[in-house]
Every structure is written in C-alpha cells, then in structure tokens.
Amino acid sequence: MGEKRHIKQQETDLIHFLLNQLNLNPADFPIDDLVDEYEGGKMGSISLGGNPDAYAGDLIQVEYIDTDQTPVVITLTQDDQGRLLDLDFWKVDFSKLLEYPTPDQIIFGD
C-alpha cells in the first residue's frame, strides 16, 4: 500500500452514515486516524486498518452516480475480528472519481 494519511471528515461521515443504515452504532466500529489509499486515491478506496488477510465480507454495498454520470459501487467491508477493513469504491469505467459522495447522494439497491 501507499503512504498513510489522515482520514478525511467526508470519509468518516460516509462510513458513519453506512453503519447507521445497518442499525449499527459507529462507536462500536472505531476508525483509525490514519488510512492507506488504494491506487493513489484515484477512485477513493481506503484501507481502514483491519487485517487485509482476514476479509470476512461486505457490510453494505451502495451506489453513487459521479458528476460525469458514471456509476460508482461503494462497499464497506470487515475483517474476521469484526473491525472495519475497507471503504471500497469501484467506478464502473475505472476512471478517476471526480466528486466524493455525500450521504444524500447514496443510492440503495433493491
């Protein structure tokens, strides 16, 4: 992974929003102050400090439409100790994320 950086408030806000959608208390899922960006931050994915070798599944997957009208799949994952692992963004055309989503822009699937 790359250099660690401080987590941004908009990332924390999105994670807390997603946890709240699952009726989970964000206080039960502490977030490290330092995160690793995947792909140099191109798509917005970050590692939240869990054990990357102990992926235990997705907590929630939602969508967002970037400003260029390209769909983005956002997934919050956990490790086998119940800690947050990743906030993963996948822009379907693999292009750079143009605008970071706010909770009101999130689209929930069926």
PyMOL commands that set and color helices and strands:
alter all, ss='L'
color gray80, all
select helices_A, chain A and resi 9-21+26-28+38-41+52-54+103-105
alter helices_A, ss='H'
color red, helices_A
select strands_A, chain A and resi 4-6+34-37+46-47+55-65+71-79+84-91
alter strands_A, ss='S'
color yellow, strands_A
deselect
rebuild
show_as cartoon
